[in-house]
């Protein structure tokens, strides 16, 4: 439902190669490496859909073309050796994971076990990728912390402001207190996020999540719903402790958006189901509202202007939309093993996403198939045939790239800073826009 759809592994060397590929204007070994990954990852069903035409042009996925950090090049101070965004916040992620486990302790052991289920997956995750150090997979204590927490910690540093007036000790105390409050936002966001996943899996009757059995499958629907409710209640308590009504209002609105988006998906008319505008609005509610409003809350706690808070919001919104659009592509091009869930799961559940909507523009007769539904496997095959003959996959990637550009532009528009930590965090946020749209799992 949110950033956690589709989780797998990519090595640190692969990550660094990918970033260097993005920062180069030449066809080099790293670009060829990325192309080979795409080639090897195409399953037989994927090649049937794509016919390979949408993925390859001069050895690169089309998402790379016309998008080689064109925004990043506006600031020469930012274009340097690519960062591993995870490394900048790894210590804090471990701290937050410890606190989250403490926060989901309940008097009833079964409820506590259910509530912490997805905090016990056992791997550090970045955007669905597992990072490896050397030959051994990192297995720190920050189990299951998602991309959104990392974004919020990076955003906290990217928006850091120096207050010159107070004495040094007071200034340091104020900075420490602010960071603790911003970490609280990250914790609240993760609890809302996981609660939404637990509820989502019940509604979708899902069997797996992140490559393991879904909680509703393991412990039953009733306990999964109660565990989600419990996490939301703990999130509310933590949110209230900030004593900031504007931030409380923002995050409360997010919960409303999650419910609204899910209801929109369940109760669509025929015209709404085939509307790209309706799809984007639903996707914002279900996927992008949480990260965008949480980014804005980070800025508000730091005392920034409305303009800066809106830039933080725009980054989160567009990153979230780009992520979901690529998720929609991967539902057609990925495999069950790589995604940690069944491939083609959306269309088999009758959920119409961007690739099909774009294909429908080229083949209006596809709408009749959509309106018949996909309980009949023959209709699924027919829809896939139309999709394979269309540019639906390619156009969805282009739309994801557009939103990634908008997210990067928001970071570039932040007030200038000479602080090296601020600049590194902004670079990391820029790099994440590329990681999101170039992931293959």
Secondary structure, DSSP 8 states (H G I E B T S, - for coil): --TTSS-----HHHHHHHHHHHH-SS--HHHHHHHHHHHHH--HHHHHHHTTTTT-BTTB-GGGTT-SSTTGGG-TTT-SS---HHHHHHHHHHHHHHHHHHHT--SSHHHHHHHTGGG-S-S-EETTEE-EETTEE---S-TT--HHHHHHHHHHHHT-----SS-HHHHHHHHHHHHHHHHHHHHHHHHHHHHHHHHHHHHHT-SEETTEE-HHHHH-HHHHHHHHHHHHHHHHHHHHTT--HHHHHHHHHHHHHHHHHHHHHHS--HHHHT-HHHHHHHHIIIIIHHHHHHHHHHHHHTT--HHHHHHHHHHHHHHHHHHHHHHHHHHHHS-HHHHTS-TTHHHHTT---HHHHHHHHH-TTHHHHHHH-SSSHHHHHHHHHHHHHSSHHHHHHHHHHHHHHHHHHHHHTS-----HHHHHHHHHHHHHHHHHHH---
